[in-house]
Amino acid sequence: MLDIVSPGRVHVEALIAEQHDMGVCDAIEENAQFGTLLNSTQQNAAARLNMRPDLGIHPALRKPSAMTTPHVPKVAGIEPALPAPTHTAESATTAAPADTPPETRPTAVQDRLAGWVSDLTTLHDLTEQLARTRTLEAALQELLRAGASLVGARRGLVVLEPSDGHGPDTTIGFGLGQADIGHIETVPRRALSFGRILDGLPVADVTGDTDVTDGTNGTGTANAVDTANGHERCRACAGGPPAPSGRADGSGCVACGHGHIAQPDIPGEPGLDPRLREVAARLGYAASYAVPLEAGSVGRFGAAVWLYDEPAEPAERQRHLIDRYLAYATEHLARLLELHRQRQTVATLREELLPSRLPRVPGVRLAIRHSSGPLGGGDWYDALPLPDGALGLAVGSVTGSGPGAVAAMGRLRASLRAYAVMEGEDPVAVLSDLELLLRLTEPARSATALFAFAEAPPGVPGGPGVPGGGMGQGGGMGPGAGSGPGTYAGASGLPGRTAARRIVLAGAGHCPPLIIGDRRTEYVETSLSAPLGMLACWEAPSMELRPVPGETLLLYSDGLLRRTGEPMDRAFSRLHAAAAGVPRAARHDPEALTDHLLRTLLPDGLDDPESPEDVVLLAAYFE
């Protein structure tokens, strides 16, 4: 057998780079080049022996089988519920020893390559799940869940405190109840890792002094010294670009929020606050790992902390993965934070433009349920006392969404209140004036509206007399007592209570109201008419309704029907069935009645962040 000289020394140390310095494709290309070089050497050796390569060569020259078959199966990453990868943190960052035989070096390359692919797959899955979140609270919960799997923890919490002071300020737990979070908040703030991050306090070492390492911030670049505060600052604090990583111990520069804080052994670490030890023992955690949350658009806006049941801290590879994940997660959270602020602003504006409370009118009990979509819609309602003891009820909707629609809704509602005070007894005139104003001032918008004018009940000062009541016009009991219109006879046949009110209403493209009582549940058939602003001149007749005591008039917006997810005809049927099925005890309580309807029609609740529809439900119970 002829010994063939090795094809040359391949420096695996130069071939394998750090994950953030070298891509997976580069590693694959280098691996392929090594295999090509080895095959070429085998063929040259066979030619020297005057024999074909496929007839057999020296076993030492044969291409390793590891180059043709996968060495490590693909793994899903470091999720606790999945099998752990065969590589270790050291194998992903440390080069193979120099004396490693050439035949085994491709195997080391594949080991690290499999580890990188596993980590990239894990990060891809986690960021994809985060991208599906649409609300700030859901994104924070997903951040805690993903971070716990990356650093190997079981519980955690995130504290939102935007540095610009615009809020929201909140604390959300993962695997922690409200009582547990309350216990943690009893610890002095400067003793908590997230408190130091949010307040920009220096990191204390095990002796309780300020943590000052070699003055290089773990990057070889000297830090500035903050003589005013007495602690070390990194380049970002001194006015330069932030360091790419934190201190060598992983704590980083907490003064600017670019570092992490690890407390690997809370029970055994000297110098810690006694209250922190007590709370940690009560809640059953022995270590913590805190990271800042910041993005270029909003700056530092919070901190996340993960808690370990036993003394531990994340390895270098885990820290690298959580850094990569946070690079995307913080930007996504910043976008949702800005969206949350805008929604809160619109919601506040909407609440200010709607009635702050419902009026108290003799003989009527009112209840309201309303919810705005995530973008803020133009649905509105109103209930206002009118002269002579009358009551005005209105619901409506303006096309569009966002601050513009909310502002238009406020203008429309204010105009209707003015017209109702002047000529409320004629709902058609009120809506005609409203339509003219809308067409002249906002020709690009249209709106729907329903206005009902309820007269004062008989016997109320300023209201009409008692028609055909128990007392005759002369004050004596006549033969027709109790039999006139507007009376309600009791079970004994004696005259009962008079009719609550005479109601005159008119609608412009709005959903018909619903009358609910012990003896009937039916829609009030308003005349068919177009919405306001759709015709050159709006006109529609009014209709009259006389509810008896114990009946409820229900006014609502079409968002209630659309949120059911059914076609409009079926949604109307569902609303009628839900109203007919109201328990008898709830029929005389407008609050209970509206709650029953919402539970029946909207099982997911009134505040659905995924639905763009506004909901208005106004109930008037006549005693």
Disulfide bonds with the S-S distance in Angstrom:
none
